[in-house]
Amino acid sequence: MNKITNEMPFEVTITGIDGSGKSTTISDLVDRLSPHYVVAHSGRPSYVDGPDMNQRKYLFESSISSIDRMHEIGDELESKSAIALANIVNVALWGRRHEKIIKYYNPDIIFSGRHRTVDSAVYSTYYFPLTTQLPHTMRTSIAEGITKTGQPDLFVYLDIAPETAVKRIESRIEKENLKPETIRPKWKHMHENPEDLECLKEEYERILSRYKNLGWNIHTINVEESPQNEVVDKIEELIYKRII
C-alpha cells in the first residue's frame, strides 16, 4: 500500500452539468486507485475503498436515501422550491459527510462529484430564480459564506454539449431500470433538458472563469472528444502528478 505524505487527504472535485459523467468517472477512478490507496467519495452515494477492504463500503445510506426521496418528490410535483429545500439539506449534510469520512477513514484521496460552492451558485439560478437578479460574483460570495468550501487540490470540469448530456441521462435511466436493484434510484430531473442544461453550462463557465482569475487551477476535459477510459486516464495522470 502506498501512502500520500500529506497530513490531510488529497481532495479532488469533478463537476459539470448533469450527464457529463461525474459519478461514473469517479467510480472508475476509485476502482483504479483503491488497490494502492484508501479512496473515498463524499457525494451521493458516499463510499470508501482501499487495499485492505474486500469491497467498496457504502456510507450514510439512510440520510442519502432521504435526500434522494426529497428530490424525487420535488420532481414529481414539479416544485422548484421543494427541490431547493432538498439541495439545502444536501449541502449541509454533505459537508458533515466529508468531514466524518476524513475523521473516521483517513483516506489518502477523497473525491467530490460537484463543488459545494460552485454548484450551489450555478444551480441556484434554476431553483432560486430570484438569485438571477444578483451578479454572479455576489452569488458565489454568498455560496462561499454558506458552504465554506475552498479550493480542492485538483479541480476538473467535464465539458459536454447539453444535447449529448440528455441522451446519456436517458440511456442511464433506461439501464438502471433494467437492474433488479440499484444503489440509488435514477429519474429525470426538472432541469435535465437541453435548454435548461445550456443555461446551467453557461453559468458554470461564467463562475469557473471567475475562479480561474482568482488563481484556481481548473482543468477542463471535453468528454465528447475522449472515450471514457481516456477521460479517466487524464484525471488519473493529473492526480499522480500532484501526489508523487
Secondary structure as UniProt FT lines:
FT   STRAND          10..15
FT   TURN            18..19
FT   HELIX           22..33
FT   TURN            34..36
FT   STRAND          39..41
FT   STRAND          46..49
FT   TURN            51..52
FT   STRAND          57..59
FT   HELIX           61..77
FT   HELIX           80..105
FT   STRAND          109..112
FT   HELIX           116..127
FT   HELIX           129..133
FT   HELIX           136..147
FT   STRAND          154..159
FT   HELIX           162..177
FT   TURN            190..191
FT   HELIX           194..213
FT   TURN            214..215
FT   STRAND          218..222
FT   TURN            223..225
FT   HELIX           228..243
//
